[in-house]
Amino acid sequence: MLNTIPTARHALKQLSDTALLRDRSYIAGAWAGSQTSTAVQDPATDEEVAQVADCDTEMLGQAIQAAERAFTGWRELLARERGKVLLKWAGLIRDHAQDLAIILTAEQGKPVSESEAEILYGVGFIEWFAAEGERAYGETIPAHKPSSRLFVSMHPVGVSAAVTPWNFPSAMIARKAAAALAAGCPVIVKPAVETPLSALALAELAHRAGFPAGVFQVVTGDAVLLTEGLLADERVRAFSFTGSTEVGRLLLGKAAQTVKRVSMELGGHAPFIVFDDADLDEAVEGCLAAKFTTSGQDCLAANRIYVQDGIHDAFVERLRVRIGRLQVGPGFEPGVDIGPMTKAAVVEKCRSHVIDSIEKGAKVVAGGVPSPQTGNFVYPTLLVGVRDDMLIASEETFGPVAPILRFDNEEDVRAAANASEMGLAAYLYTRDLKRAMRLSDSLEYGMIGVNTASFTGAPVPFGGWKQSGLGREGSRHGLREFMELKYVCFGGLAA
């Protein structure tokens, strides 16, 4: 099977615009090479598709210096003028969406149709923030002293860093960088070492869009070296990170040393709650989307699927049938729904969760381990009889394994859903409006989808509660992550 489908290397040779495939960092408006490099591999075959230059400490310093130099000129542009450059960038990305999707699938592995959807999703954030930059409103405050006028204005925080993940290597850059750029901040992107090619392709299009040198930069290479360098430098005033909670805790401690403005989107452990009165077909399709999009490698993925007693058996059977229709294979193969896991560690975690669940009494009704396909593939798996004492009920799986937990009543499922240090997203399916309102209020999550698995987008304040992160991305709140308040009091204004 693997020998008969297009490989990533072959697909990259078919790019309409080969200049999008870059292998050097983008610093101060130019492409910067180095003496060492890191291989980028196709997750479906482990075949090398590129060697990308490693930035060293000196190159990172040059990037920070270039951003600092560019800050004054970029911040002094009218917000509308910054917006015009952002819109040109967005237009170029849209025009090259097919090529960008090929690059993304080659390094990340997801089906190419999902990659193209990710590209366009990212464009939406750039277009949103291109306009939202003009709405960084301040305020006037009724005076508390005689003959005074009080004003608050918004100002860009300064040089900003964005450390982005491998599961959405294009959209997460767009969501973070567009907000910083619209606010008036130069931004340095540090992409995941597994997926630098998408970031560099965006840099090529940013160059064509006319961003001044130093305003948008991409540094590639060792994650620890570059991230710690960005955190240690006092010139970097804002730091945005998407990744695991474990890493986020470490980075937050390092950011405290220079008191940076920090925003973090961290781990998820999403409950997906289905009540007896739910529309069964809608709930099954919603679960399929919430669990298996991006092959389950998504912080929003449904990780604990709670189904009420009365509908449990019917729900499991319909979901089993639907899972059985999912096609597994390399992302370039037509009709594929589930691509390879981007990292071998994800495969191992999926397998360990399934094995642990079986040993503790759960039953596999679809998929299972070992997978019929070797390498980084995990067949979509459905487990029933899952309990709270199983690893999969307490840890984020980050793969295409769906555990079903049976519940009896609203109070019990609320307590179970909230019994997690994570609080990113939750899903709720019910026809009872009062119940939907009660649970929406009481579930300890930053985002809740009621009778829908699709709720993110540019106008949405994306982020979580508890240890799922700090701050918000998207929406007007996302812009303010890169801005500072300035209060001014005018006195002595008596006639």
N, C-alpha and C positions, 0 to 999 in steps of 0.2 A: 504493500500500500504506500509506504513512505517513498519508494523509489519511482512511483509513477506520477507524482504530483509536482507542481512547480516549487523549486527551492527558493529560499530567500535570496540567495546570491543571484539566481537567474532572474528573479523578479526585479531586483535592483538594477540589473542591466537594461531593463525595459522602461526606465524612467523617461518621461518626456523631457524633463529638465534635469540633466545630470549634475548641474552645478548645485543642486540642493543637497547632494550627498557630500558632506564635509567631514574631514577627519582631524581638524585642528580647532583649538579654542578661538573664540572671537573676543579680542581684547582691543580696546581703544580704536574701534572701527577697522581692524585688520585681523587677518588670520594668523595665529601664532602657533608655531610648531615647537617640538621639544625633542630631546634625545631618547626619551622613553615613551612607550605607548601601551594601551590596554586593548585586548581583543574584545570585540563585540560579536556575540554568537547568536545564531538562529535557535530559539528555544526548542523548535520542533525537531532539529537534527543535530544540534550542538556544532554545526558547521560555522566556521569563522566567516563573518561577512565584512568586517572592517577592523582596522587598527586605528584607535583614536588617541591623539597626543595627550600626555599627562602634564598638567600644569604643575610647576614647582612653586615654592614659596615666593621666589622673586617674581614670577609671572603673576601670581595672585596679587602681590603688592602693586604691580603695574596696573592691574585692573581696578583696584580700589583707588589708586591715585587718579586714574583716568575718570572714574565716576565722580570723584570729589571735584575735579576740574570742571566737569560737565554740569555739575549741580546748579551753579549760579545761573548759567544761561538757560537751562531747561526750566527751572522754577520761575524765571522772569517772563517766560512766554505766557501770553494769555492762555487760559484753559482751553479756549476754542482752537487755538493754534496747535496746542499739544494734541487735541482731539483729532485734528485733521491728519496728523501723522499716524495716529493710532488707526484711524479709519482706512488709510492707505495700506497699512500693514494688514488689517483684517481683510481687505479686498484681495490682496496678493495671496494670502493664505487660502481664501475661498477659491481663487482661480487655480491654485495648485493642490487642491484637496486630494485628488486621486494619487498624485505622486507622494504627498505627505503620508497618506494612508499606507502606501506600499512600504515606505521607510519605517513607519511605526510597527506594522505587522512583522517586518523582517527582524526587528530587534526585540519586540515585546511578545509576539506570538498570537495575539488575539485575532479572530476572524477579520478579514480585511473590510468587511461591511461595517463592523463595529469600529474599526480604526477610522474609517471615513466619517462615521457619526461623531466620533470624539473630536476630530478636526473641526467640524462645523459647530459642535458644542463650544469649543474654545473660542471660535470666532464670535459667538454670541457675547462672551464676556468682554472681548476687546471692543466690540461695538457699543456695549452697554456703558463701559467706563469712559469711552471717548466722549459720550454725552454727559455722564454723571460728573465729570470733572468740573463742569460749569455750575454744578449745584452744591459745591462745598460751602454751604451757607454758614455765616456766623450768626450773631444775635446781638440785640441791644438789651440792656438790663435796666429796669427802673432804678434810679439813683437811690443810694442809701445815705448819701451825704449831700448837704446843700450845695447848689451851684456846680453840680457834677454831671458828667455824662459817662456811661459805662458801655464798653464795646468788647465783644469777643470775636476774634477772627480765626480762620483755619489756615495753617501753613504746612508745607511738606516737611517731613521729619528729617530727610537727608538721604544719604546713600543707603540703599536697601539691598538685602540679600534674600534670595529665594532658593531653598533647597527642596527639590521636587522628587517624587517617587517614580518607580518603574511601572506601576500598573496603569497610570494615565500620563504618559510622558510628554504629551502635547497640551492637553487641556489644563493640567495643573500649572503649567508655565503661564498659559494665557490668563488664567484666573488670578494668579498672584501678580504677575508683571504688569498686566493692564491696569490694575488698581494703583500700583505704585507709580507707574508712568503718568497716569491721569492726574494723580495727586501732585506731580511735579518732582518726583524722586527718580534719580537714576537707579537701575536695578542690575544686580549681578546674579545670574542664574547658575546654580550648581546642580546639574541633572544627576540622576542615579547612574552609577557606573555601568549598569546593565543596558541602559537606554539613552545614550548621549546623542544619537544621530538625529532624533526628532528635535531636540533642543537646538542643535547646530543648523538644521534646516530652517527653523524659525528665525535664527540669527541671520541667515542669508537673506531671508525675506525682509527682516527688519532693516538690514543694510540697504536693500533696494527701496524700502519705504522712505528712507531719508532721515532716520534717527541720527542726531549728532553723535560723533565719536564719544564713547564712554557712557552714553545714556542707557543702552541695552547691551549687556555683555554675557557671554557664556564661558564658564571655566569648567574644564573636564579633567577627570583623573581621580586620584585617591580621595575617598569620601571623608576620611578622618582628617587628613592633612588640610584639605580645602575648607571643610566646615569649621574646624577649630581655628583656622586662620581668619575666617570671616568673623567668628565670634570674638576672637581676641582683639581685633582691631577696633579702636575707639572711633574711627571714622565711619564705620558701618553702624548706623543708628537704628535700623529696623531689621528684624530677622523673621522670616516666614518659613515654616517647615511643615511638610506633610510626611508622616511615617508612623512607626510604631510608638506606642506609649512608652515602652522601655527606653528607646533612644531619645524620645522627647524629654523625658525626665533628666537625662544626662545633659542634653543641650540647654535646657532651661537653667540648670545650675551654672553652666559656663557663660550663658548670656547675662547672668546676674553680675558677673565680674565687671562688666562695662555698662550695666543697667540699660540694656537695649530695650526698645519696644519690641515685644515678641508676640507673634500669633502662631498657633499650632493647631493642625488638624491631625489628630492621633487615632488610636485604634478604635474599632467598633465591635459590638457584640449584639447585633440588632435582634430584638424579638419580633416575630411575625405572628400575630395573634388572630386566630380565626374562631369566631363564635358560631353557635348552632344556627343562628338566623342569617348568616352571611349568604350572599349569592355564591353558590358552590363553584360555578364555572369561573366567575370573576376572581375568586380567591385562589383557585388553582393556577390560573394564568398569571395572577399577580405574584404568587409565590415563585413560579418558574422564572419570572423576570427578576425578582428581587434576589434570588439565590444564584442564578446561573449566568447572568450578564457578566462579561469580562471573565468568563470561566470561573466565576466565584471569587476572583481576586479583586475584591472591592470592599472598602471599609463600610459601605452601606449594605453589604450583602446580608440577607436574612441568615442569622447564625443559630437561632433557636426558634423552631416553628412550633408554636403552641396551638393545638387544635382541641376544641371542646368535645366532650364525650359523644354527644348526639350526632355529630357530623364526621367524627374521626375516621371511621372505616371507609366511608364514601370518599372523603378527601384523599386519603392515602391511596386508594385504588386509582382514582383519576390522575393523581400526581404521578403514580408509578407508570401509568400508560404514557403520559406526556414525556416523562424523563426518558422512557424507552425509545422515543422518536428522535431524541437529540443526537446529532451527528458529531462525532469526535474525530479530530484530525488537525493537520497543519493549517494555519490561518489562511493560506493561499488556495486551499482546496475548495472548490465550489460547494456551497450548501453546508459548510461546517458551522456548528453552533458552539462547540467547546474546543478551544485551541489548547496548546500545551501550557503548562505552568511555566512562568518566566524563570523561576529559580527552582533548582532541585530541592532546596530546603522546604518549599511549599509542598512538593510531592510527598516528602517524608512526613510532614506534619499531617497531611490528609490521611495517609496510611496509618500513622500512629493513632489518630483519633478514631478511625474505623475499627482498628484492632482492639483498642481499649474498650470501645463500646460493645463489641461482640463478646469480649471476655467477661464483661459485667452484665450481660444478659440481653443486649439489644439484638435486633434481627435485621439483616439486610434483605430488602425486597426489590432493590434495583441496583445494578452496578456492583461495587465492592472491590476488594483487593485480594490478590494482586490484579492489576489492570491487564486486560488482554493486549494492550499496546505498551511497548516498552518506552524508556526514556522519560521525558517530562510530562507524560500524559497521565491524567487521572480521569477515569470514566465517571460520569455523574452518578452519584450514589444516594440512595434513600434508605434511611435507618428508622425503624419504629421501635417503640419500647425504650426510648432514651430517658434517662433519669438525671437529676441534678448532680449526682455524684460522678458522672462520667466526664472525661476531659472535654469532650466536645460541647458540653453544656456550660463550661466555665472558661474556655479559651476560644479566642477567635481562630477559626479554621483557615480562612482565606483561600478556600478552594471549593470545588463543586461537590460538596458533601452536605446533604440535607437531613438534619435530625428532627424527628417528630416527637414532641412531648405532649402527652395527653393531659387535659385539665378539666376540672369540674365546674368551677364558678369564677366569677369576676374578681372577687377578693384574692383568691389564691393566685390567679394568673398575674394580677397586678404586682403582688409581692414577689413572685418569681421573676417577672420581667425586670423589676427594679433592683433585684439582688445581684448587682454587677457594679464594678468600679467604672465601667464604661457607660457613656450616655450620649452616643452620637445620633442614631436614628432608630425609630421603631415603626412598625406597620400594624394596622388594626383593620380588621374586616368585620363589619356588623351593619345591620339595617336599622338598629336602634339608635336614634339620634341622641337620646339622653345618655346612653351608655358611651357613645363616641365622645361626647363632650366631657363626661366624667373622666374617662381614661386619658383623653388628650390633656386634661389639666393635671392628672396625677402621675402619669408616666414621666420618669426623670430622664428625659431625652431632649436634645436640642432641636430635633426635627422629627415630625410624625406624619406619616402618610395614612390617611383614612380612606379605605376602599380604593387605594391606588398604590402602585409601586413606583410611579414616576412623579417626582416632586422637586427635582433640583433645576437650577437655571440661573441666569444672570441676575434677576431681580431678587433672588432668595438669599437670606443671611445663612450661609452654610457653616455649620459648626456644631460642637457638642457640649454637653455638660460633663461635670466630674472629670475623670481622667481621659476623656476623649478630646480634650483640647482647650485652647484659649483663643478668644476673639472669633471673628467671623470673616468669611470670604464671600465675594459677591455682594450685591445690594449696596445701598449707601453706607452700610456699616463696614463693608469691606474697604471702601475708599478711606474711611477714617482710621483704619489700622495703620495708615502711612502718613497721618497728619497729626499736628500738634495744635492745641488750643493756645491762643494768646489773648490775654485780657489787658485792656488799656482803660485807664481812668483819666478823664479830662477834668481837672479841677479849675476853680477860679473863673467860672463862666457867668457870674452874676452881672447883671446889666450895669 
